[in-house]
Amino acid sequence: MDRMYRVLGFWTGIFTVMLYLGDLKSLALLFLGQTAFFVLLSYLKLSERMYMYIFGAYLTIFFAGFTYYTTFILVPGVEH
């Protein structure tokens, strides 16, 4: 299970590079934080159950934040 967190860290790292090259620096910093979180977490050698609990909490926070952003902040049809 710890290897899957390294895989998540790898892919968020790829997104970090692509977002930085695309001049989306604030979003690249967010993905850089996620990359560090996943890679550091992968070396803790936790139990598989704990890794699943952490991933569930991560998804809950993401979905709550994404729902808040799309409902209250995002203005449809407006490009920034």
Backbone as XML, in Angstrom:
<?xml version="1.0"?>
<chain id="A" units="angstrom">
  <residue number="1" name="MET">
    <atom name="N" x="0.821" y="-1.198" z="0.000"/>
    <atom name="CA" x="0.000" y="0.000" z="0.000"/>
    <atom name="C" x="0.864" y="1.260" z="0.000"/>
  </residue>
  <residue number="2" name="ASP">
    <atom name="N" x="2.011" y="1.196" z="0.640"/>
    <atom name="CA" x="2.884" y="2.376" z="0.656"/>
    <atom name="C" x="3.386" y="2.709" z="-0.749"/>
  </residue>
  <residue number="3" name="ARG">
    <atom name="N" x="3.509" y="1.703" z="-1.593"/>
    <atom name="CA" x="3.946" y="1.962" z="-2.973"/>
    <atom name="C" x="2.885" y="2.728" z="-3.759"/>
  </residue>
  <residue number="4" name="MET">
    <atom name="N" x="1.622" y="2.507" z="-3.445"/>
    <atom name="CA" x="0.574" y="3.239" z="-4.150"/>
    <atom name="C" x="0.617" y="4.723" z="-3.800"/>
  </residue>
  <residue number="5" name="TYR">
    <atom name="N" x="1.027" y="5.052" z="-2.581"/>
    <atom name="CA" x="1.179" y="6.458" z="-2.223"/>
    <atom name="C" x="2.363" y="7.072" z="-2.973"/>
  </residue>
  <residue number="6" name="ARG">
    <atom name="N" x="3.388" y="6.282" z="-3.255"/>
    <atom name="CA" x="4.491" y="6.791" z="-4.081"/>
    <atom name="C" x="4.024" y="7.002" z="-5.511"/>
  </residue>
  <residue number="7" name="VAL">
    <atom name="N" x="3.146" y="6.135" z="-5.993"/>
    <atom name="CA" x="2.580" y="6.322" z="-7.333"/>
    <atom name="C" x="1.741" y="7.594" z="-7.374"/>
  </residue>
  <residue number="8" name="LEU">
    <atom name="N" x="0.921" y="7.820" z="-6.344"/>
    <atom name="CA" x="0.148" y="9.061" z="-6.269"/>
    <atom name="C" x="1.081" y="10.275" z="-6.227"/>
  </residue>
  <residue number="9" name="GLY">
    <atom name="N" x="2.163" y="10.165" z="-5.469"/>
    <atom name="CA" x="3.145" y="11.247" z="-5.430"/>
    <atom name="C" x="3.791" y="11.486" z="-6.781"/>
  </residue>
  <residue number="10" name="PHE">
    <atom name="N" x="4.068" y="10.416" z="-7.515"/>
    <atom name="CA" x="4.654" y="10.553" z="-8.844"/>
    <atom name="C" x="3.712" y="11.310" z="-9.774"/>
  </residue>
  <residue number="11" name="TRP">
    <atom name="N" x="2.432" y="10.907" z="-9.796"/>
    <atom name="CA" x="1.506" y="11.543" z="-10.720"/>
    <atom name="C" x="1.182" y="12.979" z="-10.322"/>
  </residue>
  <residue number="12" name="THR">
    <atom name="N" x="1.075" y="13.261" z="-9.038"/>
    <atom name="CA" x="0.863" y="14.647" z="-8.644"/>
    <atom name="C" x="2.115" y="15.478" z="-8.948"/>
  </residue>
  <residue number="13" name="GLY">
    <atom name="N" x="3.289" y="14.849" z="-8.895"/>
    <atom name="CA" x="4.520" y="15.545" z="-9.297"/>
    <atom name="C" x="4.519" y="15.867" z="-10.785"/>
  </residue>
  <residue number="14" name="ILE">
    <atom name="N" x="4.028" y="14.933" z="-11.602"/>
    <atom name="CA" x="3.914" y="15.187" z="-13.045"/>
    <atom name="C" x="2.957" y="16.353" z="-13.295"/>
  </residue>
  <residue number="15" name="PHE">
    <atom name="N" x="1.840" y="16.356" z="-12.594"/>
    <atom name="CA" x="0.894" y="17.459" z="-12.740"/>
    <atom name="C" x="1.504" y="18.773" z="-12.267"/>
  </residue>
  <residue number="16" name="THR">
    <atom name="N" x="2.324" y="18.728" z="-11.219"/>
    <atom name="CA" x="2.991" y="19.926" z="-10.738"/>
    <atom name="C" x="3.856" y="20.539" z="-11.833"/>
  </residue>
  <residue number="17" name="VAL">
    <atom name="N" x="4.639" y="19.714" z="-12.487"/>
    <atom name="CA" x="5.518" y="20.204" z="-13.557"/>
    <atom name="C" x="4.692" y="20.767" z="-14.710"/>
  </residue>
  <residue number="18" name="MET">
    <atom name="N" x="3.649" y="20.046" z="-15.119"/>
    <atom name="CA" x="2.834" y="20.517" z="-16.241"/>
    <atom name="C" x="2.114" y="21.827" z="-15.907"/>
  </residue>
  <residue number="19" name="LEU">
    <atom name="N" x="1.598" y="21.937" z="-14.689"/>
    <atom name="CA" x="0.913" y="23.171" z="-14.297"/>
    <atom name="C" x="1.890" y="24.339" z="-14.199"/>
  </residue>
  <residue number="20" name="TYR">
    <atom name="N" x="3.094" y="24.083" z="-13.720"/>
    <atom name="CA" x="4.097" y="25.148" z="-13.635"/>
    <atom name="C" x="4.497" y="25.624" z="-15.027"/>
  </residue>
  <residue number="21" name="LEU">
    <atom name="N" x="4.692" y="24.678" z="-15.933"/>
    <atom name="CA" x="5.044" y="25.048" z="-17.304"/>
    <atom name="C" x="3.882" y="25.732" z="-18.017"/>
  </residue>
  <residue number="22" name="GLY">
    <atom name="N" x="2.659" y="25.458" z="-17.589"/>
    <atom name="CA" x="1.480" y="26.104" z="-18.139"/>
    <atom name="C" x="1.166" y="27.427" z="-17.483"/>
  </residue>
  <residue number="23" name="ASP">
    <atom name="N" x="2.057" y="27.909" z="-16.630"/>
    <atom name="CA" x="1.947" y="29.203" z="-15.947"/>
    <atom name="C" x="0.762" y="29.265" z="-14.979"/>
  </residue>
  <residue number="24" name="LEU">
    <atom name="N" x="0.438" y="28.139" z="-14.363"/>
    <atom name="CA" x="-0.576" y="28.084" z="-13.314"/>
    <atom name="C" x="0.142" y="27.827" z="-11.986"/>
  </residue>
  <residue number="25" name="LYS">
    <atom name="N" x="0.847" y="28.839" z="-11.518"/>
    <atom name="CA" x="1.755" y="28.663" z="-10.394"/>
    <atom name="C" x="1.052" y="28.349" z="-9.072"/>
  </residue>
  <residue number="26" name="SER">
    <atom name="N" x="-0.098" y="28.951" z="-8.815"/>
    <atom name="CA" x="-0.778" y="28.675" z="-7.545"/>
    <atom name="C" x="-1.296" y="27.230" z="-7.510"/>
  </residue>
  <residue number="27" name="LEU">
    <atom name="N" x="-1.813" y="26.754" z="-8.619"/>
    <atom name="CA" x="-2.280" y="25.372" z="-8.677"/>
    <atom name="C" x="-1.100" y="24.403" z="-8.636"/>
  </residue>
  <residue number="28" name="ALA">
    <atom name="N" x="0.029" y="24.806" z="-9.232"/>
    <atom name="CA" x="1.235" y="23.977" z="-9.179"/>
    <atom name="C" x="1.731" y="23.846" z="-7.737"/>
  </residue>
  <residue number="29" name="LEU">
    <atom name="N" x="1.633" y="24.915" z="-6.958"/>
    <atom name="CA" x="2.023" y="24.839" z="-5.539"/>
    <atom name="C" x="1.105" y="23.914" z="-4.752"/>
  </residue>
  <residue number="30" name="LEU">
    <atom name="N" x="-0.182" y="23.935" z="-5.069"/>
    <atom name="CA" x="-1.126" y="23.028" z="-4.413"/>
    <atom name="C" x="-0.763" y="21.574" z="-4.713"/>
  </residue>
  <residue number="31" name="PHE">
    <atom name="N" x="-0.437" y="21.273" z="-5.958"/>
    <atom name="CA" x="-0.065" y="19.910" z="-6.321"/>
    <atom name="C" x="1.300" y="19.535" z="-5.765"/>
  </residue>
  <residue number="32" name="LEU">
    <atom name="N" x="2.197" y="20.506" z="-5.630"/>
    <atom name="CA" x="3.485" y="20.232" z="-5.008"/>
    <atom name="C" x="3.296" y="19.828" z="-3.543"/>
  </residue>
  <residue number="33" name="GLY">
    <atom name="N" x="2.375" y="20.488" z="-2.855"/>
    <atom name="CA" x="2.058" y="20.109" z="-1.482"/>
    <atom name="C" x="1.479" y="18.710" z="-1.400"/>
  </residue>
  <residue number="34" name="GLN">
    <atom name="N" x="0.612" y="18.362" z="-2.345"/>
    <atom name="CA" x="0.055" y="17.017" z="-2.364"/>
    <atom name="C" x="1.131" y="15.984" z="-2.659"/>
  </residue>
  <residue number="35" name="THR">
    <atom name="N" x="2.060" y="16.336" z="-3.543"/>
    <atom name="CA" x="3.159" y="15.427" z="-3.857"/>
    <atom name="C" x="3.984" y="15.145" z="-2.615"/>
  </residue>
  <residue number="36" name="ALA">
    <atom name="N" x="4.349" y="16.195" z="-1.897"/>
    <atom name="CA" x="5.132" y="16.023" z="-0.670"/>
    <atom name="C" x="4.354" y="15.203" z="0.354"/>
  </residue>
  <residue number="37" name="PHE">
    <atom name="N" x="3.058" y="15.473" z="0.487"/>
    <atom name="CA" x="2.212" y="14.736" z="1.423"/>
    <atom name="C" x="2.203" y="13.242" z="1.112"/>
  </residue>
  <residue number="38" name="PHE">
    <atom name="N" x="1.977" y="12.891" z="-0.157"/>
    <atom name="CA" x="1.900" y="11.480" z="-0.538"/>
    <atom name="C" x="3.241" y="10.772" z="-0.393"/>
  </residue>
  <residue number="39" name="VAL">
    <atom name="N" x="4.320" y="11.419" z="-0.817"/>
    <atom name="CA" x="5.631" y="10.772" z="-0.752"/>
    <atom name="C" x="6.075" y="10.595" z="0.697"/>
  </residue>
  <residue number="40" name="LEU">
    <atom name="N" x="5.908" y="11.618" z="1.520"/>
    <atom name="CA" x="6.294" y="11.488" z="2.929"/>
    <atom name="C" x="5.443" y="10.435" z="3.636"/>
  </residue>
  <residue number="41" name="LEU">
    <atom name="N" x="4.170" y="10.397" z="3.317"/>
    <atom name="CA" x="3.275" y="9.418" z="3.937"/>
    <atom name="C" x="3.638" y="7.992" z="3.537"/>
  </residue>
  <residue number="42" name="SER">
    <atom name="N" x="4.179" y="7.837" z="2.336"/>
    <atom name="CA" x="4.495" y="6.489" z="1.858"/>
    <atom name="C" x="5.654" y="5.861" z="2.632"/>
  </residue>
  <residue number="43" name="TYR">
    <atom name="N" x="6.482" y="6.670" z="3.240"/>
    <atom name="CA" x="7.631" y="6.133" z="3.974"/>
    <atom name="C" x="7.358" y="5.921" z="5.463"/>
  </residue>
  <residue number="44" name="LEU">
    <atom name="N" x="6.135" y="6.116" z="5.911"/>
    <atom name="CA" x="5.810" y="5.934" z="7.328"/>
    <atom name="C" x="5.584" y="4.478" z="7.714"/>
  </residue>
  <residue number="45" name="LYS">
    <atom name="N" x="5.402" y="3.599" z="6.728"/>
    <atom name="CA" x="5.190" y="2.173" z="6.988"/>
    <atom name="C" x="3.993" y="1.942" z="7.915"/>
  </residue>
  <residue number="46" name="LEU">
    <atom name="N" x="2.861" y="2.551" z="7.562"/>
    <atom name="CA" x="1.647" y="2.374" z="8.342"/>
    <atom name="C" x="0.957" y="1.082" z="7.912"/>
  </residue>
  <residue number="47" name="SER">
    <atom name="N" x="-0.077" y="0.711" z="8.656"/>
    <atom name="CA" x="-0.846" y="-0.471" z="8.265"/>
    <atom name="C" x="-1.728" y="-0.123" z="7.063"/>
  </residue>
  <residue number="48" name="GLU">
    <atom name="N" x="-2.167" y="-1.144" z="6.367"/>
    <atom name="CA" x="-3.008" y="-0.921" z="5.189"/>
    <atom name="C" x="-4.318" y="-0.245" z="5.574"/>
  </residue>
  <residue number="49" name="ARG">
    <atom name="N" x="-4.847" y="-0.597" z="6.717"/>
    <atom name="CA" x="-6.082" y="0.029" z="7.193"/>
    <atom name="C" x="-5.885" y="1.523" z="7.422"/>
  </residue>
  <residue number="50" name="MET">
    <atom name="N" x="-4.751" y="1.903" z="8.008"/>
    <atom name="CA" x="-4.487" y="3.317" z="8.262"/>
    <atom name="C" x="-4.315" y="4.084" z="6.957"/>
  </residue>
  <residue number="51" name="TYR">
    <atom name="N" x="-3.642" y="3.473" z="5.982"/>
    <atom name="CA" x="-3.512" y="4.110" z="4.674"/>
    <atom name="C" x="-4.881" y="4.326" z="4.036"/>
  </residue>
  <residue number="52" name="MET">
    <atom name="N" x="-5.792" y="3.385" z="4.199"/>
    <atom name="CA" x="-7.138" y="3.535" z="3.638"/>
    <atom name="C" x="-7.917" y="4.632" z="4.363"/>
  </residue>
  <residue number="53" name="TYR">
    <atom name="N" x="-7.779" y="4.707" z="5.676"/>
    <atom name="CA" x="-8.435" y="5.779" z="6.427"/>
    <atom name="C" x="-7.921" y="7.149" z="5.989"/>
  </residue>
  <residue number="54" name="ILE">
    <atom name="N" x="-6.615" y="7.274" z="5.803"/>
    <atom name="CA" x="-6.032" y="8.543" z="5.386"/>
    <atom name="C" x="-6.516" y="8.907" z="3.983"/>
  </residue>
  <residue number="55" name="PHE">
    <atom name="N" x="-6.564" y="7.926" z="3.094"/>
    <atom name="CA" x="-7.033" y="8.207" z="1.741"/>
    <atom name="C" x="-8.507" y="8.597" z="1.752"/>
  </residue>
  <residue number="56" name="GLY">
    <atom name="N" x="-9.312" y="7.955" z="2.574"/>
    <atom name="CA" x="-10.720" y="8.330" z="2.696"/>
    <atom name="C" x="-10.888" y="9.750" z="3.210"/>
  </residue>
  <residue number="57" name="ALA">
    <atom name="N" x="-10.084" y="10.132" z="4.181"/>
    <atom name="CA" x="-10.131" y="11.493" z="4.696"/>
    <atom name="C" x="-9.683" y="12.490" z="3.625"/>
  </residue>
  <residue number="58" name="TYR">
    <atom name="N" x="-8.656" y="12.138" z="2.877"/>
    <atom name="CA" x="-8.177" y="12.994" z="1.788"/>
    <atom name="C" x="-9.279" y="13.214" z="0.750"/>
  </residue>
  <residue number="59" name="LEU">
    <atom name="N" x="-9.966" y="12.137" z="0.349"/>
    <atom name="CA" x="-11.041" y="12.272" z="-0.632"/>
    <atom name="C" x="-12.205" y="13.099" z="-0.087"/>
  </residue>
  <residue number="60" name="THR">
    <atom name="N" x="-12.529" y="12.929" z="1.192"/>
    <atom name="CA" x="-13.612" y="13.703" z="1.785"/>
    <atom name="C" x="-13.292" y="15.190" z="1.774"/>
  </residue>
  <residue number="61" name="ILE">
    <atom name="N" x="-12.078" y="15.549" z="2.150"/>
    <atom name="CA" x="-11.672" y="16.958" z="2.146"/>
    <atom name="C" x="-11.659" y="17.506" z="0.719"/>
  </residue>
  <residue number="62" name="PHE">
    <atom name="N" x="-11.145" y="16.713" z="-0.235"/>
    <atom name="CA" x="-11.124" y="17.166" z="-1.624"/>
    <atom name="C" x="-12.530" y="17.421" z="-2.144"/>
  </residue>
  <residue number="63" name="PHE">
    <atom name="N" x="-13.439" y="16.474" z="-1.954"/>
    <atom name="CA" x="-14.790" y="16.631" z="-2.487"/>
    <atom name="C" x="-15.527" y="17.783" z="-1.822"/>
  </residue>
  <residue number="64" name="ALA">
    <atom name="N" x="-15.327" y="17.986" z="-0.536"/>
    <atom name="CA" x="-15.957" y="19.120" z="0.138"/>
    <atom name="C" x="-15.406" y="20.440" z="-0.411"/>
  </residue>
  <residue number="65" name="GLY">
    <atom name="N" x="-14.096" y="20.525" z="-0.582"/>
    <atom name="CA" x="-13.488" y="21.742" z="-1.125"/>
    <atom name="C" x="-13.891" y="21.989" z="-2.562"/>
  </residue>
  <residue number="66" name="PHE">
    <atom name="N" x="-13.917" y="20.947" z="-3.375"/>
    <atom name="CA" x="-14.297" y="21.091" z="-4.776"/>
    <atom name="C" x="-15.758" y="21.509" z="-4.908"/>
  </residue>
  <residue number="67" name="THR">
    <atom name="N" x="-16.620" y="20.918" z="-4.098"/>
    <atom name="CA" x="-18.036" y="21.278" z="-4.130"/>
    <atom name="C" x="-18.242" y="22.719" z="-3.698"/>
  </residue>
  <residue number="68" name="TYR">
    <atom name="N" x="-17.538" y="23.137" z="-2.646"/>
    <atom name="CA" x="-17.630" y="24.529" z="-2.205"/>
    <atom name="C" x="-17.165" y="25.471" z="-3.310"/>
  </residue>
  <residue number="69" name="TYR">
    <atom name="N" x="-16.033" y="25.151" z="-3.946"/>
    <atom name="CA" x="-15.494" y="26.013" z="-4.994"/>
    <atom name="C" x="-16.457" y="26.120" z="-6.173"/>
  </residue>
  <residue number="70" name="THR">
    <atom name="N" x="-16.964" y="24.985" z="-6.649"/>
    <atom name="CA" x="-17.837" y="25.026" z="-7.819"/>
    <atom name="C" x="-19.197" y="25.628" z="-7.508"/>
  </residue>
  <residue number="71" name="THR">
    <atom name="N" x="-19.644" y="25.562" z="-6.263"/>
    <atom name="CA" x="-20.954" y="26.100" z="-5.920"/>
    <atom name="C" x="-20.904" y="27.592" z="-5.609"/>
  </residue>
  <residue number="72" name="PHE">
    <atom name="N" x="-19.904" y="28.047" z="-4.871"/>
    <atom name="CA" x="-19.908" y="29.413" z="-4.365"/>
    <atom name="C" x="-18.864" y="30.342" z="-4.990"/>
  </residue>
  <residue number="73" name="ILE">
    <atom name="N" x="-17.809" y="29.826" z="-5.588"/>
    <atom name="CA" x="-16.742" y="30.691" z="-6.084"/>
    <atom name="C" x="-16.700" y="30.738" z="-7.610"/>
  </residue>
  <residue number="74" name="LEU">
    <atom name="N" x="-16.800" y="29.591" z="-8.242"/>
    <atom name="CA" x="-16.685" y="29.522" z="-9.704"/>
    <atom name="C" x="-17.845" y="30.216" z="-10.383"/>
  </residue>
  <residue number="75" name="VAL">
    <atom name="N" x="-17.519" y="31.108" z="-11.332"/>
    <atom name="CA" x="-18.539" y="31.780" z="-12.121"/>
    <atom name="C" x="-18.547" y="31.142" z="-13.502"/>
  </residue>
  <residue number="76" name="PRO">
    <atom name="N" x="-19.618" y="30.450" z="-13.871"/>
    <atom name="CA" x="-19.641" y="29.756" z="-15.168"/>
    <atom name="C" x="-19.517" y="30.716" z="-16.335"/>
  </residue>
  <residue number="77" name="GLY">
    <atom name="N" x="-18.725" y="30.344" z="-17.314"/>
    <atom name="CA" x="-18.578" y="31.133" z="-18.529"/>
    <atom name="C" x="-17.601" y="32.275" z="-18.440"/>
  </residue>
  <residue number="78" name="VAL">
    <atom name="N" x="-16.945" y="32.454" z="-17.293"/>
    <atom name="CA" x="-15.982" y="33.546" z="-17.128"/>
    <atom name="C" x="-14.589" y="32.943" z="-17.075"/>
  </residue>
  <residue number="79" name="GLU">
    <atom name="N" x="-13.728" y="33.407" z="-17.970"/>
    <atom name="CA" x="-12.335" y="32.939" z="-17.966"/>
    <atom name="C" x="-11.493" y="33.930" z="-17.191"/>
  </residue>
  <residue number="80" name="HIS">
    <atom name="N" x="-10.568" y="33.402" z="-16.403"/>
    <atom name="CA" x="-9.688" y="34.278" z="-15.603"/>
    <atom name="C" x="-8.410" y="34.516" z="-16.307"/>
  </residue>
</chain>
